[in-house]
Structures are given as structure tokens and as C-alpha cells.
Amino acid sequence: MQGLKRKIVYATLFELIAVGLTSSLLMFGAGHDAGHAGVAAVASSTIAFLWNLVFNHAFEAWEARQSTRGRNWKRRAAHAIGFEGGLVLLLVPLFAWWLAISLWQALLLDLGLLLFFMVYTYLFSLGFDRIFGLPASARG
């Protein structure tokens, strides 16, 4: 599976799982009620879905220009850090506003989610590539 179809399947599966995980983490880990946690999870998932499409397009364009092919742990780590770093910039203001907390509290909340999702992104991408194969940009 390649191209736009691959990106949409990847982002959709990633975010469906992420909504359940984020809702649970916000509800149980941060003590917010289910309604607020659920709305924050869906909103952050929608933003993350769109960011996922943009980021993966840019990452694969960069990757296609590299002389070394494949996805070693360094490239996978760069992917996870880049994706999650951009997402922090997008989500912290949303969490602060929606959950009625300070930007600092939202950043701390997001850092907890970031650590969790950095590992999740790495493992999800590894599993996705094993199931669906590498994208053309990473093939030799």
C-alpha cells in the first residue's frame, strides 16, 4: 500500500487507537470527567490526524531524498520526535483552554501524553510497516 491511501489508513488507525488511549489517560490520569476528557481527546485526535497527514508527507519527501534507504531506529526516532514535537505546539493551547488549566499545567499534561505517545508512535509505525510494508520512500 502506497501514497495517499497508505497515509490515510495509517493516520486513521493511529488516531482511532489514540482517542481511546487519550480519553482514558485524561480521565484517569489527570482526573477530568469523561465528557471533558472525551471532547479533548476527539479534538486533539482531529488535530493530530491532520498533522499526521502533513508531517508524514513532509517526512517521506525528505526521506526520499536521503542516500540511505530503510528505516533504522534513528530514522524511526527522528520521525516520532518530529511528529510529537509539532503536536505539542498545537495541543498545549487547546488543552489549557478546554480543560480550564494554565498553559504550564497543559504543558505538563501534554508532556505526560507526549512521553506515552512517543513510544506509541514508534511502536505503531514499526507494526504498521511490518504489516503493510515500507513506503516507497524507504525502500532500497
VOBA-1610 file (N, C-alpha, C; in pm, whole numbers, padded with zeros to 5 digits, always signed):
BEGIN
Met+00086-00117+00000Met+00000+00000+00000Met+00091+00123+00000Gln+00060+00218-00088Gln+00145+00335-00104Gln+00061+00463-00115Gly+00132+00575-00117Gly+00071+00704-00146Gly-00031+00751-00044Leu-00129+00823-00096Leu-00231+00885-00011Leu-00311+00779+00065Lys-00341+00667+00001Lys-00416+00561+00069Lys-00341+00513+00193Arg-00210+00494+00180Arg-00129+00450+00293Arg-00135+00552+00406Lys-00121+00679+00371Lys-00121+00785+00472Lys-00255+00792+00545Ile-00364+00778+00471Ile-00497+00785+00533Ile-00522+00664+00623Val-00485+00544+00577Val-00503+00424+00660Val-00417+00435+00786Tyr-00292+00478+00769Tyr-00201+00493+00882Tyr-00260+00590+00985Ala-00296+00710+00940Ala-00345+00814+01030Ala-00476+00774+01096Thr-00566+00710+01020Thr-00695+00668+01075Thr-00678+00564+01185Leu-00601+00460+01158Leu-00578+00357+01259Leu-00508+00414+01381Phe-00407+00496+01356Phe-00333+00558+01465Phe-00426+00637+01556Glu-00510+00720+01496Glu-00595+00809+01574Glu-00712+00738+01641Leu-00766+00634+01579Leu-00874+00559+01645Leu-00825+00498+01776Ile-00707+00440+01770Ile-00649+00384+01893Ile-00616+00497+01990Ala-00564+00608+01938Ala-00522+00720+02022Ala-00639+00783+02097Val-00757+00792+02036Val-00874+00851+02104Val-00906+00772+02231Gly-00909+00642+02219Gly-00937+00560+02337Gly-00831+00575+02444Leu-00705+00575+02401Leu-00596+00589+02498Leu-00595+00727+02562Thr-00612+00832+02482Thr-00608+00969+02534Thr-00725+00996+02628Ser-00844+00952+02591Ser-00961+00969+02680Ser-00934+00906+02815Ser-00884+00785+02812Ser-00856+00713+02937Ser-00749+00784+03019Leu-00641+00828+02953Leu-00534+00896+03025Leu-00581+01027+03086Leu-00660+01105+03012Leu-00710+01232+03064Leu-00810+01211+03177Met-00890+01107+03164Met-00992+01082+03264Met-00931+01024+03392Phe-00852+00920+03378Phe-00799+00853+03497Phe-00669+00916+03547Gly-00581+00953+03454Gly-00451+01007+03493Gly-00454+01151+03535Ala-00543+01232+03474Ala-00545+01375+03505Ala-00670+01415+03583Gly-00760+01322+03608Gly-00876+01349+03692Gly-00985+01434+03629His-00996+01436+03498His-01103+01512+03432His-01222+01421+03407Asp-01343+01482+03405Asp-01462+01400+03383Asp-01463+01345+03240Ala-01542+01241+03220Ala-01544+01170+03092Ala-01582+01260+02976Gly-01677+01352+02997Gly-01719+01442+02889Gly-01608+01533+02842His-01543+01600+02937His-01433+01689+02902His-01317+01610+02841Ala-01286+01498+02901Ala-01175+01416+02852Ala-01205+01366+02711Gly-01327+01322+02688Gly-01364+01271+02556Gly-01358+01377+02447Val-01411+01496+02477Val-01407+01605+02379Val-01262+01646+02352Ala-01181+01657+02457Ala-01040+01692+02439Ala-00969+01586+02356Ala-01002+01460+02379Ala-00938+01351+02304Ala-00978+01355+02157Val-01107+01378+02129Val-01152+01383+01989Val-01093+01505+01918Ala-01093+01620+01986Ala-01036+01741+01926Ala-00887+01724+01901Ser-00815+01671+02000Ser-00671+01651+01981Ser-00645+01545+01876Ser-00730+01447+01867Ser-00715+01344+01764Ser-00738+01400+01624Thr-00836+01489+01611Thr-00862+01551+01481Thr-00742+01636+01439Ile-00690+01715+01531Ile-00571+01795+01502Ile-00454+01703+01470Ala-00437+01598+01548Ala-00327+01505+01525Ala-00342+01433+01391Phe-00465+01400+01353Phe-00489+01335+01224Phe-00441+01424+01110Leu-00481+01550+01114Leu-00440+01644+01009Leu-00288+01666+01012Trp-00232+01682+01131Trp-00088+01698+01145Trp-00015+01573+01095Asn-00072+01456+01122Asn-00015+01330+01077Asn-00001+01328+00925Leu-00107+01369+00856Leu-00102+01370+00709Leu+00004+01468+00658Val+00007+01587+00716Val+00104+01689+00674Val+00246+01643+00707Phe+00267+01600+00831Phe+00401+01562+00875Phe+00453+01442+00797Asn+00371+01339+00780Asn+00418+01220+00709Asn+00448+01250+00562His+00371+01338+00501His+00401+01378+00363His+00538+01444+00357Ala+00563+01538+00448Ala+00692+01608+00452Ala+00805+01512+00488Phe+00783+01423+00584Phe+00887+01330+00626Phe+00924+01236+00512Glu+00824+01183+00442Glu+00853+01092+00331Glu+00919+01164+00215Ala+00886+01291+00193Ala+00955+01369+00089Ala+01102+01387+00125Trp+01128+01417+00252Trp+01266+01427+00300Trp+01337+01292+00288Glu+01269+01188+00332Glu+01326+01053+00332Glu+01362+01008+00192Ala+01280+01042+00094Ala+01306+01002-00045Ala+01434+01065-00099Arg+01476+01177-00044Arg+01597+01246-00090Arg+01723+01195-00020Gln+01709+01107+00078Gln+01824+01056+00152Gln+01894+00946+00074Ser+02026+00941+00084Ser+02101+00838+00012Ser+02088+00701+00078Thr+02067+00698+00209Thr+02050+00572+00280Thr+01902+00538+00286Arg+01866+00419+00242Arg+01726+00374+00242Arg+01697+00291+00366Gly+01570+00267+00390Gly+01527+00186+00504Gly+01494+00275+00622Arg+01447+00211+00727Arg+01411+00284+00848Arg+01476+00218+00968Asn+01594+00267+01000Asn+01661+00216+01119Asn+01604+00285+01242Trp+01654+00252+01360Trp+01597+00308+01482Trp+01615+00459+01489Lys+01725+00511+01432Lys+01748+00656+01435Lys+01643+00729+01351Arg+01613+00676+01234Arg+01514+00742+01148Arg+01375+00731+01211Arg+01345+00616+01270Arg+01216+00600+01337Arg+01206+00694+01457Ala+01315+00709+01531Ala+01315+00800+01645Ala+01298+00945+01598Ala+01365+00983+01489Ala+01350+01118+01434Ala+01206+01143+01392His+01143+01042+01334His+01004+01053+01293His+00914+01076+01415Ala+00931+00996+01517Ala+00848+01007+01637Ala+00870+01141+01707Ile+00995+01184+01720Ile+01025+01311+01787Ile+00969+01429+01707Gly+00987+01426+01576Gly+00935+01534+01491Gly+00784+01544+01496Phe+00719+01431+01486Phe+00573+01430+01489Phe+00522+01480+01623Glu+00571+01423+01730Glu+00521+01458+01863Glu+00560+01600+01903Gly+00678+01646+01862Gly+00719+01783+01892Gly+00626+01885+01829Gly+00590+01863+01704Gly+00496+01953+01638Gly+00358+01949+01702Leu+00320+01832+01746Leu+00189+01816+01809Leu+00181+01891+01942Val+00291+01895+02016Val+00293+01970+02142Val+00258+02117+02116Leu+00317+02174+02013Leu+00291+02315+01981Leu+00145+02340+01945Leu+00080+02240+01890Leu-00060+02254+01850Leu-00157+02227+01965Leu-00122+02135+02054Leu-00220+02088+02153Leu-00217+02159+02288Val-00103+02210+02329Val-00096+02273+02462Val-00198+02386+02477Pro-00209+02479+02382Pro-00312+02583+02397Pro-00455+02526+02401Leu-00481+02422+02323Leu-00613+02360+02324Leu-00645+02301+02461Phe-00552+02224+02517Phe-00575+02164+02648Phe-00594+02272+02755Ala-00513+02376+02750Ala-00526+02483+02850Ala-00664+02545+02845Trp-00709+02576+02725Trp-00840+02640+02709Trp-00953+02544+02747Trp-00956+02426+02689Trp-01069+02336+02708Trp-01080+02282+02850Leu-00967+02250+02909Leu-00969+02193+03043Leu-00960+02300+03152Ala-00958+02427+03111Ala-00953+02541+03205Ala-00835+02528+03301Ile-00717+02506+03244Ile-00595+02496+03323Ile-00494+02594+03264Ser-00387+02618+03338Ser-00285+02711+03289Ser-00206+02647+03175Leu-00136+02731+03100Leu-00050+02677+02993Leu+00056+02585+03051Trp+00106+02619+03170Trp+00205+02534+03235Trp+00146+02397+03268Gln+00026+02396+03326Gln-00039+02268+03358Gln-00068+02190+03230Ala-00110+02262+03126Ala-00137+02195+02998Ala-00008+02138+02939Leu+00101+02211+02954Leu+00229+02160+02905Leu+00269+02035+02982Leu+00254+02037+03114Leu+00287+01918+03194Leu+00198+01800+03156Leu+00070+01827+03138Leu-00023+01723+03094Leu+00020+01668+02959Asp+00051+01759+02867Asp+00089+01718+02733Asp+00224+01645+02733Leu+00315+01684+02822Leu+00443+01613+02829Leu+00423+01468+02873Gly+00330+01448+02966Gly+00298+01309+03004Gly+00241+01232+02887Leu+00149+01296+02814Leu+00094+01232+02695Leu+00202+01214+02588Leu+00289+01313+02577Leu+00397+01308+02479Leu+00488+01187+02502Leu+00529+01167+02625Leu+00615+01053+02655Leu+00546+00922+02619Phe+00420+00912+02657Phe+00344+00792+02623Phe+00333+00775+02471Phe+00293+00883+02402Phe+00270+00873+02259Phe+00397+00865+02176Met+00509+00910+02230Met+00634+00892+02157Met+00664+00743+02143Val+00646+00670+02251Val+00665+00525+02246Val+00557+00462+02158Tyr+00433+00506+02175Tyr+00323+00454+02094Tyr+00348+00478+01945Thr+00391+00600+01908Thr+00417+00632+01768Thr+00525+00541+01711Tyr+00632+00523+01786Tyr+00743+00437+01741Tyr+00692+00295+01718Leu+00623+00240+01817Leu+00576+00101+01807Leu+00467+00085+01702Phe+00375+00181+01693Phe+00270+00174+01593Phe+00330+00177+01453Ser+00425+00268+01429Ser+00488+00278+01297Ser+00563+00151+01261Leu+00632+00096+01358Leu+00704-00030+01336Leu+00606-00141+01298Gly+00499-00154+01374Gly+00399-00256+01345Gly+00330-00232+01212Phe+00295-00107+01183Phe+00229-00073+01057Phe+00318-00111+00939Asp+00447-00076+00948Asp+00540-00110+00839Asp+00557-00260+00823Arg+00554-00333+00931Arg+00567-00479+00922Arg+00443-00541+00858Ile+00326-00486+00887Ile+00202-00539+00832Ile+00183-00496+00687Phe+00203-00368+00659Phe+00173-00313+00526Phe+00296-00292+00439Gly+00415-00314+00492Gly+00537-00292+00416Gly+00581-00147+00424Leu+00708-00125+00387Leu+00763+00011+00390Leu+00705+00095+00277Pro+00698+00226+00299Pro+00657+00314+00188Pro+00768+00319+00083Ala+00735+00360-00036Ala+00833+00368-00146Ala+00953+00453-00106Ser+00931+00558-00024Ser+01040+00647+00014Ser+01147+00579+00097Ala+01115+00466+00160Ala+01212+00396+00247Ala+01267+00268+00184Arg+01221+00235+00068Arg+01268+00112+00002Arg+01399+00136-00071Gly+01479+00029-00077Gly+01610+00034-00144Gly+01606+00016-00290
//
